[in-house]
Amino acid sequence: MKEPLTPLADYYRKVKLSPVEHDIAAEAHWAKHEWKRRNLLETHLKLPMFAFRGAEVIEFGPGSGENCAVLAHHGAQLSLVEPIDYLAEKLRQKLESRGLGKAIQSLEIGKIESYPTTKAYDFVIAEGFIQFLDEPGKAIRRVSAMVRNGGFLVLSVVHPEGTFIEFLKKCLLERMIRVLGASSRDEELVLARALFLRDFEKINH
């Protein structure tokens, strides 16, 4: 029996959607994604990439694997815990396609709340979903306890004000779709790109 998910994750599972997937198959796309990720870690979080060489990293919710692929590329040893089964398989395929499959020490289907471990890690990563859990404070305490002395905990959350702005953008897009009569997903994406692509490309993750 599949483990129950949050309503958002359950939706992603049902429609087989990876909400933040990037194309890293083409070398140009990989180079761009690797640079953006490195920029976030080194410039904004002050974590030099050499710190990941040989480091034991556990990541919760790695999705389709583009971000952990960058860590593997820089020598990290990965323990990955992904609640959505089809994303876990996609993750494994992506890392193997780039010759990074051996960096995966373990890949499990599970959640922070039920993941059994007493091990400590050099880096514990949980990005972009903590706020959607039933008990985010409990989850943060749990992952904090997994950090080795001298290690790092990397968390990100969606800020309420930012969520409101994104909601307004969705309302604007929906209105434009109706006014202009977009009748297919491709036509809707053309509108979304026209409205938001310039801002989206400025994001450092």
Rosetta blueprint (number, residue, H / E / L):
1 M L
2 K L
3 E L
4 P L
5 L L
6 T L
7 P H
8 L H
9 A H
10 D H
11 Y H
12 Y H
13 R H
14 K H
15 V H
16 K L
17 L L
18 S L
19 P L
20 V L
21 E L
22 H L
23 D L
24 I L
25 A L
26 A L
27 E H
28 A H
29 H H
30 W H
31 A H
32 K H
33 H H
34 E H
35 W H
36 K H
37 R H
38 R H
39 N H
40 L H
41 L H
42 E H
43 T H
44 H H
45 L L
46 K L
47 L L
48 P L
49 M H
50 F H
51 A H
52 F H
53 R L
54 G L
55 A L
56 E E
57 V E
58 I E
59 E E
60 F E
61 G L
62 P L
63 G L
64 S L
65 G L
66 E H
67 N H
68 C H
69 A H
70 V H
71 L H
72 A H
73 H H
74 H L
75 G L
76 A L
77 Q E
78 L E
79 S E
80 L E
81 V E
82 E E
83 P L
84 I L
85 D H
86 Y H
87 L H
88 A H
89 E H
90 K H
91 L H
92 R H
93 Q H
94 K H
95 L H
96 E H
97 S H
98 R L
99 G L
100 L L
101 G H
102 K H
103 A H
104 I E
105 Q E
106 S E
107 L E
108 E E
109 I E
110 G L
111 K L
112 I H
113 E H
114 S H
115 Y L
116 P L
117 T L
118 T L
119 K L
120 A L
121 Y E
122 D E
123 F E
124 V E
125 I E
126 A E
127 E E
128 G L
129 F L
130 I H
131 Q H
132 F H
133 L L
134 D L
135 E L
136 P H
137 G H
138 K H
139 A H
140 I H
141 R H
142 R H
143 V H
144 S H
145 A L
146 M L
147 V E
148 R E
149 N E
150 G E
151 G E
152 F E
153 L E
154 V E
155 L E
156 S E
157 V L
158 V L
159 H L
160 P H
161 E H
162 G H
163 T H
164 F H
165 I H
166 E H
167 F H
168 L H
169 K H
170 K H
171 C H
172 L H
173 L H
174 E H
175 R H
176 M H
177 I H
178 R H
179 V H
180 L H
181 G L
182 A L
183 S L
184 S L
185 R H
186 D H
187 E H
188 E H
189 L H
190 V H
191 L H
192 A H
193 R H
194 A H
195 L H
196 F H
197 L H
198 R H
199 D H
200 F H
201 E L
202 K L
203 I L
204 N L
205 H L
